[in-house]
Amino acid sequence: MTLAVRYVGPRTLDTAPADTVTPGPGEVELAPAYVGICGTDLHIYHGDMDQRVDRPAVLGHEMSGRVVRTGPGVEGWQPGDAVTVMPLRWDDTCPACRSGHRHICHDLDFIGIDSPGAMQQRWTVPASTLVRLPASLVLDRAALVEPTAVAVHDVRRAAVSEGEKVVVVGGGPVGVLTALVTRAAGAEVRIVEPSLRRRRIVEGLGLTCWSAADDVQGMVRRWTADAGADVAFEVSGAAGGVTTAVDVLAVRGRLCMVAIHPRPREMDLHRFFWRELTLVGARLYDRSDFERAVALVADGTVPAERLISQVVSLRQAPKAFEALESGGDVMKILVRCQDDAQGVAS
């Protein structure tokens, strides 16, 4: 048996024993070390994804850990190898897969949502999902590779190029990571965030952050000599964030929709017509995004340790969800899945 954090109903989690799954052909058993709590986990916690999630559901997909044992036919992996997981399993037969877009497969299994996740002491996954971590990368920091891969994919989808001016609406973990990856691409970036606490964290990373209560449109005009931003990322998930992201764009600007909006939002389509704007969706990532994310975290371009607000045990995880739900006092909370995870991480 293994200990796991499970979603059992809206705003209700427990920490309970779960069966250990012996790895079958092509599978690997992992010992997760750290698992990050993300916005999607909060959507599940709120009950917004009950039509998709089978209860009780083991949560978590932002993880780092080590290989424990391998199933038949698995090559290239040994017990003790440090890994993260790209938590996607596709059917390879649908139109999206056949056109080369397997990460948005019509029948995608997002592991940690559609099937059991990483917030447990033992986790069995397909070997094909493993991404190797360098020995020098501490495992708590490596738990931020997955959200960094999201940011890498966002920036790639928006085709951000050197010298462009970019506005990121929303200064949560993915917003900050998107800004950091944008800066690494050579663009200038500003973040818009209502929380004073988060603005201070952002500014501590050397990024410029504006309050959502300010005249953001006017500030962008002054920053861009009245042109507007080349790219805006909507990462807030709020109706006001959508409006801000559209309003700050230059002629032929690109809006990249990153946040999950659980309900339809109004959008100024006349402005899209008038300025010839482009709307781009960005969902998940592919393996090249993950590999780039590993490099960015490992070399310190993404200072993951400065984004980790708190580390809690598996039994403390339900309270951590309550803390994240309360708003901007925290950035990223990690769940430590092994009692000796600090030793494993070092």
Secondary structure, 3 states (H helix, E strand, C coil): CEEEEEEEECCEEEEEEECCCCCCCCEEEEEEEEEECCHHHHHHHCCCCCCCCCCCEECCCEEEEEEEEECCCCCCCCCCCEEEECCEECCCCCHHHHCCCHHHCCCCEEECCCECCCCECCEEEEHHHEEECCCCCCHHHHCCHHHHHHHHHHHHHCCCCCCCEEEEECCCHHHHHHHHHHHHCCCEEEEECCCHHHHHHHHHCCCEEECCCCCHHHHHHHHCCCCCEEEEEECCCCHHHHHHHHHCEEEEEEEEECCCCCCCCCCCHHHHHHHCCEEEECCCCCHHHHHHHHHHHHCCCCCHHHCEEEEEECCCHHHHHHHHHCCCCCCEEEEECCCCHHHHHC
